[in-house]
């Protein structure tokens, strides 16, 4: 099995890129691959807990919690989060809080690297 | 080097491809990029499908847009998320997100 690391740079809840990230990560993890996700830029707001589930509306938190419980490593850029008024205590339990070196180490270690971005 | 190019928009800039020294390109159409697989403009295939390479379209994103599989351009192979994972790990080495 392989290791896929994904950087999600500019995706907010409701973004198709973000939905794609969640589904691809789930499929790779289900097939036995190791997966890690790095959120920065606007993507850093995706890990804020307390997201309300509204009918017919995109929702991320439940999927992120499921990925974390299945062993997917999820980390948010602390600078990008602070810049958006998101504090460490706001983060979904199990998600990591670090700086760019975390993602660089994953890029170095992984077999495949995908950077998803653009809004 | 084998490069998988993810295309997530219907309008996108192909210039970056000129700088990619790939021996093989695989275009993976996702999100609104799936429209490249089913629409024509002035009776012509999308500029993406006129590139040299293999073409894949994500079935889930196609079906959520109401497109039928029988209107997929014959150059393009429909794939699921599971197939996509296999392409990423076993068919291509580098991954690129085209905006």
Backbone of each chain as ProteinMPNN parsed JSONL, in Angstrom:
{"seq_chain_A": "XXXXXXXXXXXXXXXXXXXXXXXXXXXXXXXXXXXXXXXXXXXXXXXXXXXXXXXXXXXXXXXXXXXXXXXXXXXXXXXXXXXXXXXXXXXXXXXXXXXXXXXXXXXXXXXXXXXXXXX", "coords_chain_A": {"N_chain_A": [[0.829, -1.186, 0.0], [0.259, 2.413, -0.389], [1.339, 5.812, 0.316], [-0.426, 8.748, 0.522], [-0.312, 12.21, 0.437], [-2.155, 15.16, 0.921], [-2.522, 18.507, 0.107], [-4.663, 21.051, 0.981], [-5.578, 23.961, -0.119], [-7.241, 26.223, -0.724], [-10.012, 25.998, 0.057], [-13.323, 26.102, 0.988], [-15.976, 25.17, 3.222], [-18.546, 23.838, 1.316], [-17.321, 24.142, -1.016], [-16.512, 22.671, -4.152], [-14.028, 21.571, -4.537], [-13.245, 20.962, -1.994], [-15.164, 19.067, -1.247], [-14.419, 17.099, -3.046], [-11.863, 16.48, -2.078], [-12.519, 15.305, 0.417], [-13.901, 12.985, -0.39], [-12.048, 11.662, -2.02], [-10.007, 11.158, -0.168], [-11.331, 9.474, 1.589], [-11.833, 7.284, -0.092], [-9.214, 6.438, -0.701], [-8.246, 5.801, 1.818], [-9.992, 3.763, 2.527], [-9.179, 1.832, 0.783], [-6.928, 0.996, 1.933], [-4.678, 2.565, 1.903], [-2.31, 4.893, 3.267], [-3.118, 8.121, 4.444], [-2.697, 11.655, 4.541], [-3.722, 14.96, 5.416], [-3.393, 18.374, 4.727], [-4.374, 21.473, 5.806], [-4.51, 24.759, 4.661], [-4.445, 28.347, 4.085], [-7.616, 29.495, 2.951], [-8.66, 27.035, 3.399], [-8.081, 26.436, 5.984], [-10.177, 27.088, 7.582], [-11.84, 25.015, 7.542], [-11.567, 23.213, 9.572], [-12.821, 23.982, 11.834], [-14.677, 23.384, 14.738], [-18.123, 22.495, 15.61], [-19.754, 22.82, 13.458], [-22.834, 23.259, 11.961], [-25.271, 20.9, 10.906], [-27.014, 21.279, 8.063], [-29.947, 20.772, 6.122], [-29.593, 19.643, 2.749], [-27.2, 20.99, 2.432], [-23.723, 21.609, 2.107], [-21.42, 19.83, 4.134], [-18.747, 19.549, 6.387], [-17.513, 18.784, 8.82], [-18.406, 16.331, 10.018], [-17.474, 14.457, 8.182], [-14.733, 14.89, 8.344], [-14.24, 14.161, 10.989], [-14.819, 11.468, 10.796], [-12.849, 10.605, 9.028], [-10.57, 11.107, 10.601], [-11.024, 9.353, 12.694], [-10.66, 7.025, 11.341], [-7.997, 6.915, 10.977], [-6.773, 8.797, 9.338], [-4.44, 11.373, 9.043], [-4.862, 14.688, 9.98], [-4.091, 18.048, 9.587], [-3.82, 21.483, 10.494], [-2.763, 24.689, 9.332], [-1.259, 26.775, 11.581], [-0.745, 29.535, 11.451], [-2.37, 30.424, 9.329], [-4.799, 29.809, 10.411], [-4.924, 31.365, 12.773], [-4.854, 33.845, 11.514], [-7.381, 33.966, 10.594], [-8.907, 34.167, 12.754], [-9.274, 31.851, 14.1], [-8.849, 29.796, 16.807], [-6.71, 27.548, 18.685], [-8.279, 26.018, 20.398], [-10.61, 25.892, 19.028], [-10.542, 23.887, 17.255], [-11.406, 20.821, 15.575], [-11.569, 17.87, 17.501], [-8.731, 15.801, 17.576], [-7.652, 16.667, 15.241], [-4.601, 18.034, 14.029], [-2.349, 20.734, 14.897], [-0.241, 22.842, 13.445], [2.81, 23.987, 11.827], [4.16, 24.958, 8.569], [6.298, 23.174, 8.262], [5.385, 20.718, 9.044], [3.827, 19.816, 6.919], [5.73, 19.809, 4.889], [7.378, 17.75, 5.742], [5.685, 15.638, 5.39], [5.316, 15.695, 2.628], [7.827, 14.958, 1.848], [7.947, 12.391, 2.747], [5.828, 11.009, 1.601], [4.382, 8.826, -1.006], [2.83, 9.805, -3.021], [1.846, 13.111, -3.898], [-0.581, 15.59, -3.675], [-1.799, 18.746, -4.508], [-4.486, 20.638, -3.772], [-6.414, 23.291, -4.806], [-7.487, 26.729, -5.159], [-10.016, 29.018, -5.574]], "CA_chain_A": [[0.0, 0.0, 0.0], [1.069, 3.62, -0.523], [1.054, 6.955, 1.185], [-0.852, 9.933, -0.229], [-0.524, 13.406, 1.238], [-2.924, 16.123, 0.146], [-2.595, 19.866, 0.631], [-5.919, 21.677, 0.546], [-5.185, 25.33, 0.167], [-8.219, 27.326, -0.755], [-11.341, 25.399, -0.092], [-14.209, 26.352, 2.129], [-17.167, 24.324, 3.241], [-19.414, 24.213, 0.198], [-16.526, 24.157, -2.249], [-16.435, 21.347, -4.785], [-12.684, 21.038, -4.323], [-13.231, 20.427, -0.624], [-15.933, 17.812, -1.297], [-13.584, 16.116, -3.759], [-10.814, 16.071, -1.131], [-13.09, 14.391, 1.416], [-14.254, 11.699, -1.012], [-10.822, 10.973, -2.453], [-9.323, 10.679, 1.034], [-12.109, 8.327, 2.099], [-11.624, 6.134, -0.992], [-7.833, 5.956, -0.554], [-8.122, 5.18, 3.152], [-10.778, 2.529, 2.494], [-8.417, 0.848, 0.006], [-5.785, 0.564, 2.73], [-3.525, 3.465, 1.788], [-2.154, 5.898, 4.327], [-3.475, 9.436, 3.903], [-2.653, 12.798, 5.459], [-4.296, 16.16, 4.801], [-2.874, 19.64, 5.289], [-5.263, 22.587, 5.46], [-3.99, 26.118, 4.881], [-5.229, 29.354, 3.356], [-9.017, 29.434, 3.376], [-8.943, 25.665, 3.841], [-7.871, 26.291, 7.43], [-11.437, 27.279, 8.325], [-12.639, 23.778, 7.45], [-11.436, 22.317, 10.743], [-13.48, 24.596, 12.998], [-15.75, 22.489, 15.21], [-19.41, 23.122, 15.85], [-20.432, 23.088, 12.19], [-24.219, 22.791, 12.03], [-25.678, 20.138, 9.722], [-28.255, 21.825, 7.516], [-30.441, 19.932, 5.021], [-29.188, 20.055, 1.402], [-26.104, 21.972, 2.513], [-22.464, 20.899, 2.246], [-21.004, 19.754, 5.548], [-17.428, 18.944, 6.401], [-17.009, 18.304, 10.11], [-18.722, 14.908, 10.224], [-16.573, 13.655, 7.33], [-13.375, 15.009, 8.886], [-14.166, 13.334, 12.205], [-14.804, 10.059, 10.357], [-11.504, 10.348, 8.479], [-9.633, 11.07, 11.735], [-11.238, 8.104, 13.456], [-10.155, 5.915, 10.519], [-6.54, 6.951, 10.923], [-6.218, 9.821, 8.446], [-3.854, 12.496, 9.787], [-5.338, 15.979, 9.471], [-3.382, 19.124, 10.274], [-4.136, 22.827, 9.991], [-1.688, 25.677, 9.467], [-1.632, 27.64, 12.708], [-0.731, 30.935, 11.022], [-3.569, 30.704, 8.52], [-5.973, 29.743, 11.3], [-4.913, 32.593, 13.58], [-5.183, 34.992, 10.647], [-8.833, 33.943, 10.342], [-9.583, 34.237, 14.048], [-9.553, 30.499, 14.602], [-7.891, 29.467, 17.854], [-6.436, 26.109, 18.817], [-9.388, 25.326, 21.064], [-11.753, 25.799, 18.104], [-10.273, 22.858, 16.236], [-12.03, 19.5, 15.752], [-10.711, 16.969, 18.287], [-7.981, 14.817, 16.779], [-6.913, 17.373, 14.183], [-3.347, 18.581, 14.544], [-2.184, 22.196, 14.792], [1.213, 22.95, 13.287], [3.263, 24.949, 10.814], [4.445, 24.396, 7.242], [7.276, 22.076, 8.303], [4.622, 19.452, 9.164], [3.424, 19.391, 5.567], [6.952, 19.504, 4.124], [7.857, 16.407, 6.115], [4.768, 14.659, 4.763], [5.621, 15.681, 1.187], [9.093, 14.231, 1.687], [7.742, 10.986, 3.121], [4.736, 10.362, 0.859], [4.612, 8.322, -2.354], [2.12, 10.708, -3.934], [1.514, 14.414, -3.324], [-1.561, 16.333, -4.46], [-2.138, 20.054, -3.954], [-5.806, 21.037, -4.268], [-6.615, 24.681, -4.388], [-8.216, 27.564, -6.104], [-11.412, 29.341, -5.264]], "C_chain_A": [[0.87, 1.243, 0.0], [0.653, 4.698, 0.457], [0.771, 8.175, 0.325], [-0.983, 11.104, 0.732], [-1.161, 14.478, 0.362], [-2.899, 17.473, 0.844], [-3.84, 20.525, 0.08], [-5.822, 23.142, 0.897], [-6.323, 26.329, 0.217], [-9.61, 26.752, -0.924], [-12.155, 25.628, 1.164], [-15.317, 25.32, 2.116], [-18.093, 24.791, 2.125], [-18.652, 24.226, -1.115], [-16.438, 22.751, -2.827], [-15.066, 20.724, -4.569], [-12.601, 20.353, -2.962], [-13.992, 19.102, -0.58], [-15.123, 16.713, -1.972], [-12.496, 15.579, -2.831], [-11.338, 15.039, -0.146], [-13.344, 13.017, 0.808], [-13.026, 10.933, -1.465], [-10.088, 10.392, -1.254], [-10.011, 9.437, 1.58], [-11.852, 7.092, 1.241], [-10.221, 5.566, -0.81], [-7.666, 5.24, 0.785], [-8.829, 3.841, 3.169], [-10.013, 1.435, 1.748], [-7.102, 0.481, 0.716], [-4.564, 1.439, 2.634], [-3.49, 4.403, 2.988], [-2.404, 7.268, 3.7], [-3.234, 10.504, 4.968], [-3.117, 14.03, 4.687], [-3.77, 17.378, 5.534], [-3.816, 20.748, 4.842], [-4.534, 23.902, 5.682], [-4.763, 27.073, 3.984], [-6.668, 29.291, 3.857], [-9.402, 28.039, 3.846], [-8.823, 25.517, 5.343], [-9.173, 26.474, 8.2], [-12.267, 26.001, 8.332], [-12.594, 22.968, 8.731], [-12.065, 22.908, 11.995], [-14.631, 23.701, 13.441], [-17.04, 23.258, 15.446], [-20.164, 23.432, 14.578], [-21.831, 22.464, 12.244], [-24.546, 22.014, 10.754], [-27.023, 20.674, 9.253], [-28.667, 20.996, 6.301], [-29.994, 20.516, 3.687], [-28.072, 21.084, 1.435], [-24.818, 21.197, 2.742], [-22.015, 20.942, 3.7], [-19.679, 19.008, 5.625], [-17.073, 18.238, 7.673], [-17.222, 16.808, 10.313], [-17.749, 14.024, 9.425], [-15.144, 13.699, 7.871], [-13.225, 14.137, 10.129], [-14.074, 11.851, 11.826], [-13.42, 9.7, 9.816], [-10.492, 10.22, 9.62], [-9.786, 9.755, 12.483], [-10.754, 6.889, 12.669], [-8.652, 6.014, 10.272], [-5.937, 7.955, 9.972], [-5.682, 10.961, 9.306], [-4.328, 13.799, 9.151], [-4.67, 17.072, 10.288], [-3.753, 20.459, 9.661], [-2.948, 23.738, 10.239], [-2.077, 26.682, 10.55], [-1.668, 29.11, 12.288], [-1.998, 31.279, 10.26], [-4.817, 30.698, 9.4], [-6.051, 31.01, 12.145], [-5.359, 33.785, 12.754], [-6.681, 35.079, 10.397], [-9.625, 33.896, 11.652], [-9.955, 32.882, 14.606], [-8.454, 30.138, 15.602], [-7.771, 27.949, 17.988], [-7.608, 25.372, 19.443], [-10.624, 25.193, 20.174], [-11.669, 24.582, 17.186], [-10.943, 21.527, 16.576], [-11.057, 18.591, 16.504], [-10.013, 15.962, 17.356], [-7.23, 15.46, 15.635], [-5.673, 18.011, 14.799], [-3.234, 20.07, 14.21], [-0.692, 22.424, 14.636], [1.547, 23.975, 12.222], [3.723, 24.184, 9.578], [5.417, 23.232, 7.271], [6.582, 20.72, 8.415], [4.319, 18.928, 7.762], [4.648, 19.036, 4.729], [7.468, 18.111, 4.466], [6.969, 15.331, 5.489], [5.062, 14.537, 3.261], [6.847, 14.817, 0.934], [8.867, 12.729, 1.857], [6.781, 10.256, 2.168], [5.175, 9.815, -0.489], [3.985, 9.254, -3.39], [1.737, 11.991, -3.204], [0.527, 15.114, -4.244], [-1.871, 17.646, -3.754], [-3.45, 20.497, -4.594], [-6.046, 22.477, -3.852], [-7.474, 25.417, -5.367], [-9.641, 27.776, -5.683], [-11.861, 30.417, -6.252]], "O_chain_A": [[2.053, 1.182, 0.334], [-0.237, 4.525, 1.29], [1.598, 8.589, -0.487], [-1.688, 11.004, 1.736], [-0.764, 14.679, -0.786], [-3.215, 17.574, 2.029], [-4.055, 20.559, -1.132], [-5.963, 23.527, 2.057], [-6.366, 27.185, 1.1], [-10.289, 26.994, -1.922], [-11.693, 25.364, 2.274], [-15.559, 24.672, 1.098], [-18.389, 25.98, 2.001], [-19.245, 24.311, -2.191], [-16.306, 21.77, -2.096], [-14.943, 19.506, -4.434], [-11.97, 19.307, -2.809], [-13.54, 18.136, 0.035], [-15.131, 15.559, -1.544], [-12.237, 14.376, -2.798], [-10.69, 14.022, 0.102], [-13.035, 11.998, 1.425], [-12.955, 9.713, -1.319], [-9.6, 9.264, -1.311], [-9.357, 8.474, 1.981], [-11.674, 5.991, 1.762], [-10.048, 4.348, -0.767], [-7.019, 4.196, 0.863], [-8.33, 2.883, 3.758], [-10.175, 0.251, 2.043], [-6.274, -0.248, 0.17], [-3.523, 1.12, 3.207], [-4.508, 4.664, 3.629], [-1.968, 7.545, 2.582], [-3.526, 10.295, 6.146], [-2.931, 14.131, 3.475], [-3.705, 17.422, 6.762], [-4.033, 20.943, 3.646], [-3.997, 24.141, 6.764], [-5.63, 26.655, 3.216], [-6.91, 29.062, 5.042], [-10.358, 27.877, 4.605], [-9.387, 24.592, 5.926], [-9.267, 26.058, 9.355], [-13.273, 25.908, 9.036], [-13.466, 22.132, 8.97], [-11.865, 22.392, 13.095], [-15.463, 23.303, 12.626], [-17.059, 24.488, 15.477], [-21.112, 24.216, 14.595], [-21.979, 21.278, 12.54], [-24.152, 22.412, 9.658], [-28.035, 20.546, 9.941], [-27.808, 20.565, 5.532], [-30.008, 21.733, 3.502], [-28.001, 21.954, 0.568], [-24.814, 20.224, 3.496], [-22.198, 21.938, 4.4], [-19.511, 17.96, 5.001], [-16.406, 17.204, 7.643], [-16.306, 16.102, 10.735], [-17.271, 12.998, 9.91], [-14.434, 12.694, 7.864], [-12.213, 13.459, 10.303], [-13.346, 11.082, 12.455], [-12.887, 8.63, 10.108], [-9.651, 9.322, 9.604], [-8.798, 9.123, 12.857], [-10.47, 5.843, 13.253], [-8.104, 5.279, 9.451], [-4.718, 7.983, 9.799], [-6.378, 11.459, 10.191], [-4.212, 13.991, 7.941], [-4.677, 17.036, 11.519], [-3.975, 20.559, 8.454], [-2.221, 23.585, 11.221], [-3.102, 27.355, 10.443], [-2.543, 29.854, 12.733], [-2.626, 32.306, 10.517], [-5.758, 31.46, 9.181], [-7.1, 31.65, 12.228], [-6.132, 34.626, 13.214], [-7.195, 36.137, 10.032], [-10.826, 33.628, 11.667], [-10.828, 32.763, 15.465], [-7.269, 30.175, 15.272], [-8.595, 27.185, 17.487], [-7.904, 24.237, 19.07], [-11.568, 24.479, 20.513], [-12.602, 24.285, 16.439], [-11.032, 21.157, 17.747], [-9.868, 18.545, 16.186], [-10.634, 15.365, 16.476], [-6.28, 14.88, 15.108], [-5.694, 18.466, 15.942], [-3.945, 20.583, 13.346], [0.061, 22.225, 15.59], [0.687, 24.731, 11.771], [3.688, 22.954, 9.532], [5.371, 22.377, 6.387], [7.102, 19.705, 7.953], [4.528, 17.752, 7.463], [4.618, 18.082, 3.952], [7.938, 17.382, 3.593], [7.441, 14.26, 5.109], [5.059, 13.443, 2.698], [6.914, 14.058, -0.033], [9.509, 11.91, 1.2], [6.901, 9.049, 1.954], [6.177, 10.249, -1.057], [4.526, 9.463, -4.475], [1.351, 11.96, -2.036], [0.762, 15.222, -5.448], [-2.168, 17.667, -2.56], [-3.52, 20.705, -5.806], [-5.895, 22.832, -2.682], [-8.093, 24.844, -6.263], [-10.386, 26.821, -5.463], [-13.008, 30.863, -6.201]]}, "seq_chain_B": "XXXXXXXXXXXXXXXXXXXXXXXXXXXXXXXXXXXXXXXXXXXXXXXXXXXXXXXXXXXXXXXXXXXXXXXXXXXXXXXXXXXXXXXXXXXXXXXXXXX", "coords_chain_B": {"N_chain_B": [[8.584, 10.697, -16.885], [5.429, 10.222, -15.423], [2.501, 11.99, -15.433], [-0.395, 12.913, -13.705], [-3.058, 14.951, -14.417], [-5.247, 16.894, -12.793], [-8.33, 18.231, -13.589], [-10.46, 20.671, -12.671], [-12.161, 22.637, -13.343], [-14.38, 24.199, -15.8], [-13.512, 26.201, -17.428], [-10.209, 26.606, -18.052], [-6.666, 27.187, -17.811], [-4.319, 26.14, -20.079], [-1.657, 26.593, -20.358], [0.36, 25.955, -18.362], [0.961, 23.314, -18.95], [2.818, 23.278, -20.946], [5.208, 23.418, -19.724], [5.726, 21.063, -18.535], [7.673, 18.332, -18.413], [6.621, 15.692, -19.326], [6.499, 12.192, -19.896], [4.231, 10.887, -20.171], [0.857, 11.896, -20.041], [-2.028, 12.12, -18.046], [-5.288, 13.048, -18.079], [-7.514, 13.957, -15.649], [-10.764, 14.399, -15.151], [-12.662, 16.246, -12.998], [-15.182, 17.508, -10.666], [-16.492, 20.546, -11.953], [-14.974, 20.164, -14.15], [-15.756, 17.904, -15.446], [-17.429, 18.536, -17.501], [-15.923, 18.891, -19.762], [-15.855, 16.428, -20.859], [-18.276, 15.912, -21.963], [-19.353, 18.032, -23.34], [-19.475, 20.001, -26.379], [-17.977, 22.594, -28.336], [-18.856, 24.693, -30.901], [-19.093, 22.389, -32.427], [-16.758, 21.151, -31.885], [-14.385, 19.112, -30.068], [-13.547, 19.621, -26.585], [-10.759, 21.803, -25.862], [-9.065, 20.539, -24.12], [-9.389, 17.817, -24.604], [-8.11, 17.678, -26.942], [-5.503, 17.542, -26.404], [-2.421, 15.616, -26.081], [-2.687, 12.509, -24.636], [-4.064, 10.412, -21.964], [-7.513, 10.137, -21.005], [-9.776, 10.662, -18.382], [-12.911, 10.507, -16.611], [-14.635, 11.537, -13.728], [-17.089, 9.55, -12.496], [-19.004, 9.903, -10.447], [-19.108, 12.695, -10.184], [-20.037, 13.35, -12.656], [-22.556, 12.168, -12.8], [-23.901, 13.507, -10.761], [-24.36, 15.823, -11.994], [-26.26, 15.318, -13.791], [-25.54, 14.192, -16.192], [-25.502, 11.724, -18.721], [-23.923, 8.513, -19.053], [-23.73, 7.647, -21.637], [-23.275, 9.838, -23.149], [-20.671, 10.519, -22.968], [-17.593, 11.561, -24.294], [-15.94, 9.45, -26.624], [-13.194, 9.298, -26.284], [-12.75, 9.433, -23.634], [-12.454, 7.871, -20.496], [-14.731, 6.591, -18.159], [-14.436, 6.777, -14.61], [-14.438, 5.63, -11.16], [-14.242, 6.827, -7.718], [-12.706, 4.903, -6.41], [-11.34, 3.736, -8.567], [-9.886, 5.944, -9.22], [-8.106, 6.231, -7.105], [-6.474, 4.038, -7.591], [-5.363, 4.808, -10.049], [-3.853, 6.979, -9.196], [-1.938, 5.777, -7.536], [-0.836, 3.612, -8.988], [-0.64, 4.106, -11.696], [0.249, 6.657, -12.349], [2.875, 9.047, -11.507], [3.386, 11.648, -10.633], [1.284, 14.311, -9.439], [-0.981, 16.785, -10.489], [-2.741, 19.841, -10.135], [-4.892, 21.495, -12.068], [-5.785, 24.802, -12.602]], "CA_chain_B": [[7.715, 10.981, -15.734], [3.996, 10.138, -15.777], [1.82, 13.033, -14.664], [-1.86, 12.973, -13.735], [-3.478, 16.351, -14.36], [-6.638, 17.022, -12.364], [-8.983, 19.408, -14.153], [-11.675, 20.791, -11.85], [-12.974, 23.764, -13.838], [-14.671, 24.081, -17.234], [-12.591, 27.147, -18.078], [-8.912, 26.582, -17.376], [-5.498, 27.64, -18.563], [-3.496, 24.967, -20.415], [-0.245, 26.976, -20.52], [1.329, 25.247, -17.51], [1.315, 22.001, -19.508], [3.995, 23.415, -21.82], [6.448, 23.359, -18.929], [5.772, 19.782, -17.83], [8.393, 17.369, -19.269], [6.069, 14.374, -18.993], [6.505, 11.191, -20.974], [2.82, 10.482, -20.305], [-0.078, 12.752, -19.325], [-3.371, 11.58, -17.869], [-6.173, 14.135, -17.653], [-8.588, 13.418, -14.801], [-11.788, 15.445, -15.127], [-13.461, 16.17, -11.769], [-15.942, 18.738, -10.435], [-17.027, 21.065, -13.212], [-14.121, 19.72, -15.248], [-16.37, 16.774, -16.169], [-18.127, 19.017, -18.702], [-15.043, 18.719, -20.921], [-16.052, 15.081, -21.413], [-19.613, 15.724, -22.546], [-19.811, 19.178, -24.133], [-18.681, 20.424, -27.536], [-18.174, 24.003, -28.675], [-18.747, 24.781, -32.359], [-18.957, 21.005, -32.932], [-15.384, 20.693, -31.624], [-14.08, 18.634, -28.713], [-12.902, 20.597, -25.711], [-9.31, 21.898, -26.1], [-8.358, 19.568, -23.258], [-9.412, 16.507, -25.261], [-7.244, 17.734, -28.122], [-4.13, 17.341, -25.953], [-1.937, 14.238, -26.205], [-2.707, 11.866, -23.324], [-5.251, 9.613, -21.661], [-8.558, 10.985, -20.407], [-10.669, 9.972, -17.452], [-13.9, 11.416, -16.029], [-15.147, 10.989, -12.469], [-18.493, 9.186, -12.722], [-19.861, 10.51, -9.417], [-19.299, 14.122, -10.489], [-20.822, 13.427, -13.903], [-23.961, 11.815, -12.532], [-24.535, 14.551, -9.933], [-24.686, 16.943, -12.881], [-27.331, 14.869, -14.68], [-25.021, 13.768, -17.494], [-25.577, 10.278, -18.907], [-22.627, 7.965, -19.458], [-23.634, 7.412, -23.089], [-22.885, 11.053, -23.894], [-19.25, 10.782, -22.725], [-16.738, 11.498, -25.479], [-15.308, 8.125, -26.647], [-11.774, 9.357, -25.861], [-12.677, 9.576, -22.168], [-12.846, 6.66, -19.771], [-15.343, 6.903, -16.87], [-13.824, 6.109, -13.454], [-15.011, 5.935, -9.851], [-13.204, 7.254, -6.772], [-11.802, 3.77, -6.178], [-10.444, 3.655, -9.737], [-9.017, 7.124, -9.162], [-7.034, 5.914, -6.148], [-5.537, 3.138, -8.286], [-4.618, 5.608, -11.043], [-2.889, 7.794, -8.459], [-0.833, 5.0, -6.963], [-0.23, 2.588, -9.835], [-0.54, 4.484, -13.115], [0.961, 7.937, -12.487], [3.855, 9.288, -10.443], [3.21, 13.008, -10.114], [-0.105, 14.759, -9.534], [-1.03, 18.234, -10.751], [-4.117, 20.366, -10.069], [-4.937, 22.579, -13.063], [-6.859, 25.756, -12.285]], "C_chain_B": [[6.254, 10.942, -16.205], [3.214, 11.071, -14.859], [0.311, 12.947, -14.825], [-2.254, 14.424, -13.508], [-4.951, 16.402, -13.979], [-7.201, 18.325, -12.926], [-10.327, 19.563, -13.445], [-12.576, 21.931, -12.31], [-13.29, 23.575, -15.315], [-13.8, 25.05, -18.023], [-11.234, 26.991, -17.382], [-7.773, 26.851, -18.354], [-4.569, 26.442, -18.804], [-2.016, 25.303, -20.493], [0.714, 26.198, -19.637], [1.793, 23.918, -18.113], [2.561, 22.072, -20.366], [5.285, 23.198, -21.034], [6.616, 22.021, -18.216], [6.449, 18.748, -18.725], [7.899, 15.951, -19.018], [6.178, 13.441, -20.186], [5.064, 10.747, -21.208], [1.961, 11.413, -19.464], [-1.42, 12.023, -19.214], [-4.249, 12.684, -17.339], [-7.347, 13.534, -16.89], [-9.6, 14.531, -14.568], [-12.672, 15.235, -13.9], [-14.212, 17.487, -11.59], [-16.545, 19.224, -11.742], [-16.141, 20.726, -14.412], [-14.742, 18.581, -16.039], [-17.06, 17.233, -17.443], [-17.247, 18.919, -19.952], [-15.324, 17.398, -21.617], [-17.37, 14.952, -22.167], [-20.071, 16.896, -23.404], [-18.896, 19.412, -25.331], [-18.936, 21.92, -27.74], [-17.881, 24.127, -30.161], [-18.424, 23.413, -32.953], [-17.55, 20.454, -32.695], [-15.281, 20.112, -30.215], [-13.475, 19.764, -27.898], [-11.409, 20.638, -26.023], [-8.512, 20.893, -25.273], [-8.269, 18.228, -23.977], [-8.571, 16.502, -26.533], [-5.768, 17.629, -27.733], [-3.717, 15.885, -26.188], [-1.967, 13.617, -24.815], [-3.92, 10.978, -23.178], [-6.245, 10.505, -20.916], [-9.489, 10.142, -19.555], [-11.683, 10.988, -16.918], [-14.485, 10.749, -14.802], [-16.665, 10.818, -12.557], [-19.415, 9.884, -11.721], [-20.138, 11.984, -9.748], [-20.112, 14.32, -11.763], [-22.3, 13.218, -13.608], [-24.65, 12.871, -11.683], [-24.873, 15.779, -10.775], [-25.704, 16.527, -13.935], [-26.853, 14.435, -16.046], [-25.063, 12.242, -17.574], [-24.23, 9.754, -19.396], [-22.56, 7.781, -20.969], [-23.323, 8.697, -23.853], [-21.429, 11.435, -23.605], [-18.484, 10.642, -24.033], [-15.987, 10.162, -25.475], [-13.836, 8.13, -26.226], [-11.629, 9.207, -24.352], [-13.19, 8.323, -21.483], [-13.488, 7.044, -18.445], [-14.68, 6.107, -15.751], [-14.566, 6.498, -12.18], [-13.889, 6.434, -8.934], [-12.218, 6.106, -6.499], [-10.816, 3.609, -7.336], [-9.417, 4.78, -9.675], [-7.835, 6.881, -8.22], [-6.001, 5.014, -6.817], [-4.729, 3.888, -9.342], [-3.508, 6.393, -10.352], [-1.699, 6.942, -8.018], [-0.112, 4.121, -7.98], [-0.012, 3.007, -11.28], [0.318, 5.724, -13.307], [1.872, 8.174, -11.289], [3.678, 10.655, -9.801], [1.772, 13.45, -10.352], [-0.12, 16.268, -9.66], [-2.485, 18.684, -10.741], [-4.162, 21.586, -10.969], [-6.094, 23.508, -12.728], [-7.25, 26.569, -13.499]], "O_chain_B": [[5.891, 11.532, -17.222], [3.274, 10.938, -13.636], [-0.201, 12.911, -15.944], [-1.838, 15.047, -12.531], [-5.809, 15.994, -14.762], [-6.61, 19.391, -12.754], [-11.217, 18.725, -13.583], [-13.636, 22.162, -11.727], [-12.562, 22.874, -16.017], [-13.397, 24.757, -19.149], [-11.154, 27.24, -16.179], [-7.934, 26.746, -19.57], [-4.094, 25.812, -17.859], [-1.192, 24.407, -20.675], [1.786, 25.809, -20.102], [2.894, 23.452, -17.817], [3.282, 21.085, -20.516], [6.319, 22.841, -21.6], [7.521, 21.852, -17.4], [5.851, 18.322, -19.713], [8.658, 15.101, -18.553], [5.978, 13.844, -21.332], [4.714, 10.289, -22.296], [2.288, 11.693, -18.311], [-1.88, 11.393, -20.166], [-3.99, 13.214, -16.258], [-8.083, 12.702, -17.42], [-9.314, 15.497, -13.861], [-13.338, 14.209, -13.762], [-13.92, 18.468, -12.273], [-17.044, 18.432, -12.542], [-16.519, 20.976, -15.557], [-14.326, 18.305, -17.164], [-17.262, 16.441, -18.363], [-17.76, 18.87, -21.07], [-15.07, 17.252, -22.812], [-17.567, 14.0, -22.921], [-21.064, 16.782, -24.121], [-17.712, 19.074, -25.308], [-19.985, 22.439, -27.36], [-16.815, 23.731, -30.634], [-17.598, 23.29, -33.858], [-17.191, 19.41, -33.241], [-15.976, 20.542, -29.295], [-12.958, 20.738, -28.446], [-10.838, 19.619, -26.41], [-7.432, 20.456, -25.67], [-7.224, 17.577, -23.971], [-8.346, 15.45, -27.13], [-4.889, 17.626, -28.595], [-4.56, 15.03, -26.46], [-1.335, 14.143, -23.899], [-4.702, 10.801, -24.112], [-5.867, 11.492, -20.286], [-9.926, 9.061, -19.951], [-11.374, 12.172, -16.785], [-14.795, 9.558, -14.815], [-17.416, 11.787, -12.674], [-20.473, 10.392, -12.092], [-21.266, 12.457, -9.607], [-20.79, 15.334, -11.927], [-23.167, 13.955, -14.077], [-25.844, 13.118, -11.852], [-25.589, 16.671, -10.32], [-25.985, 17.284, -14.864], [-27.655, 14.317, -16.972], [-24.705, 11.552, -16.619], [-23.488, 10.466, -20.072], [-21.469, 7.759, -21.538], [-23.129, 8.661, -25.068], [-20.995, 12.534, -23.95], [-18.712, 9.7, -24.792], [-15.449, 9.769, -24.44], [-13.292, 7.09, -25.855], [-10.55, 8.9, -23.845], [-14.234, 7.784, -21.849], [-12.863, 7.757, -17.66], [-14.392, 4.92, -15.908], [-15.226, 7.535, -12.114], [-12.725, 6.46, -9.331], [-11.017, 6.341, -6.373], [-9.625, 3.379, -7.129], [-8.249, 4.603, -10.023], [-6.707, 7.279, -8.509], [-4.798, 5.2, -6.635], [-3.537, 3.629, -9.508], [-2.381, 6.469, -10.842], [-0.555, 7.384, -8.131], [1.093, 3.901, -7.858], [0.719, 2.342, -12.015], [1.032, 5.841, -14.303], [1.686, 7.6, -10.216], [3.804, 10.807, -8.586], [1.126, 13.038, -11.315], [0.659, 16.954, -8.998], [-3.357, 17.997, -11.272], [-3.539, 22.604, -10.667], [-7.235, 23.07, -12.585], [-8.137, 27.419, -13.414]]}, "name": "protein", "num_of_chains": 2, "seq": "XXXXXXXXXXXXXXXXXXXXXXXXXXXXXXXXXXXXXXXXXXXXXXXXXXXXXXXXXXXXXXXXXXXXXXXXXXXXXXXXXXXXXXXXXXXXXXXXXXXXXXXXXXXXXXXXXXXXXXXXXXXXXXXXXXXXXXXXXXXXXXXXXXXXXXXXXXXXXXXXXXXXXXXXXXXXXXXXXXXXXXXXXXXXXXXXXXXXXXXXXXXXXXXXXXXXXXXXXX"}
